[in-house]
Amino acid sequence: MGHDRRDAILEVAADLFAEKGIAATTVREIGDRAGVHSGSLYHWFKSKDAIVAELMADYLADIHGRFAAASAAAGSPREAVEGFMGATLAVIEDHPRPTAIYQQDRNYLRARGLLTAVDESSRGVREYWLSAIEDGVADGTFRDDVPAETFYRAVRDALWASSHWPVREQHTREEFAAQMIRLFLHGYLAER
């Protein structure tokens, strides 16, 4: 029962944080929605920030797991980049609330030292991308006239921003991933 209650608190908190923002959400609101007296909430979590930290830790662990799997499954730099694109879209789709929290509340997270783990994780994810891109440049798969960092940031930012695009919901994850792969790996110029 205790584990179920803890999960319910995390679920409710994620909803509220994504909907209202972390700062605007009170412990009382979390408790009320979870059916727990706000004072009892401290039995499961030391603070509101502890709830945020746990939500982000689970989110980041999933991101790393997906990127590690995509990297391990790839037989080439191109397959790795395609896998990372698919993994990013899967994380956005499977974790909409932590994605919204991360995108909307960076200042809150940074001010409370909650971005340290996120920043470390982001550097690890960045290394997956850059390693595959640089390997692809070295073996001639990818062009060498666009710096790896520029390509990585353009793809990464477009993928994360797509969570807000109205057209995103018109396509399955697989269809949208295929569109992004065509756009970024094949370009937008019609072949003549």
N, C-alpha and C positions, 0 to 999 in steps of 0.2 A: 504494500500500500504506500509506503514512504517513497519508493522509487517512482511510482505512478504519480504521486503528488508533486514530486520534484520535476518530473517531465512536464506535468500540466502547468506548473509555474513558469518553466522555460518557454513553453508554447505561448502562453498568454503574454508574457513579457515581450517575446519576439513580435507578436502581433501589435502590441501597444507601441513598442519602440519604432517599428517600421511605419506605423500609422501616424504617431504624434511626434516622434523624436524622443531620444533618451531623456534629455533635460526636462521636457514637458510631461514626462510620465512619472507618476509618484508610486512609491511602494504601496501605498493604500490602494491605488487603482489596480495594481497587479494583484494584490491580495483579494480584493473584491471580485475581480473577474475569475480568479482561480478558486474562489470559494474558501479562502484561507484568511484568517485575521492577519492584518498587516504585521502585528507584533510576532505572530507565529512564523511568518515568512523567514525571519532571521534564524529559525531552526535549520532551514535548508541552505540559506545563503547569507553571508555576512553583510552584504550591502547590495544595492542596485547595481553598482559597478561589478560586483562579483558575478551577478547574473549575466551582464553584458560580456564579461571576460569569458565565461563558459560558452555562451552562444558563439562568440568569435573563435574560440579554440576549436570547437567541433567543426565549424565552417572551414577553418583553415586546414584542419586535419583531412577533411574530405577533399579539398582542393589538391593538397599534396599527394594524397592517395591516387587521385585520378591522373595527375600529371606523371607520377611514377609509373603507373600502369600504361599510359599512352607512350611514354618513353621506352619502356621495356618491350612493348608490342611492335614498335616501329622497326621496319627493316631498312629505312632510309631517312635522311633528313626531311624530305618532303612528307613522308608518312608521319614523322614526329610532329611537324608543324600542323598538319591536318588533324592529328590526334589532339594536339593542344587546343586547337580551335574548337573541336567538338567537346572537349572536356570543359572548356570555359563556358560554353553555352549550356552544357548539362548542369554545371554548378549554379548558374544563374537561374535556370528553370527549376531545379530541385531545391534551391535555397533562396526563394525570393525575398524573404524577410531579412536574413542576415546580409544579403546583397544590398537591400535598401538601407539597412542600418549603416553598413560600411560606406556606402556612397553619400548618404545624407548627413551623417554625424561624425565626419572625420575630425572636425575641430573639437568636439566633445571628447572623442576617443584620445586624441593627441594630448589635450589639456590634462587628462587624468592618467596618462602613461599607459593607456590601453592599446596604443598603436604599436608599441615596441614589438610585441609578438607578431602583429600583422606585418610590420615592416620587415622583420626577419623572414617571415614566410614569403612575402612578396619578392624578396631578393632570391630566395630559393627557386620560386616559380620563374623569375626572370632568367635565372641561369639555365633552366631547362630550355626556354625559348632561344636564348642567345647561342647556346651550345649547338642546337639543331640548325639554327640559321647559319652560323659560322661554318659548320660542317658542310652545309649545302652550298655555301659560297666556295669553299675549298674544293669540293668535288665537281663544281660547275652546274649544279642543279639550280642554284639561285644566282641572280645577277650580282655583280660586284660593284656596280655604280650607285647603289643605295646602301648606306651604312646599315649594318645589322640592327643597331639600336633604333634607327628611324623606322625600319620595317616593323620591328617588334612593338614599338610604342603605338604605331598607327593601327596595327591589327588588334593589339590588346585594348586600346581605348575604344575602337569601334565595336568590338565584341561586348565590352562592359556597358557602353552607352546604349547598345541595342535593347537593353532591358526596358528602356523608356520609349522605344519606337512603336508607334501604333501599328505599323505593318508587320511587326514581329509576330503578333498573335495570329496572323493569317497563314502561317506556315508551321509545319511540324519542326521540331528541333533538327531533325536530319535534313529536311529541305532547306532550312535556313543556314545550317552549317555548309551545305553544298553550295549555296549562293555565295556565302562569304569566302569559301575556298576558291570558287571561280573568280570572284572579284579580286582577291588579294594575290592568288597564285597565277592566274591567267590574265589579269588585267581587264580593263573595260573597253578597250579598242576592239572593234569587230575585225576578225581576221579577213584579209582580202586575198 
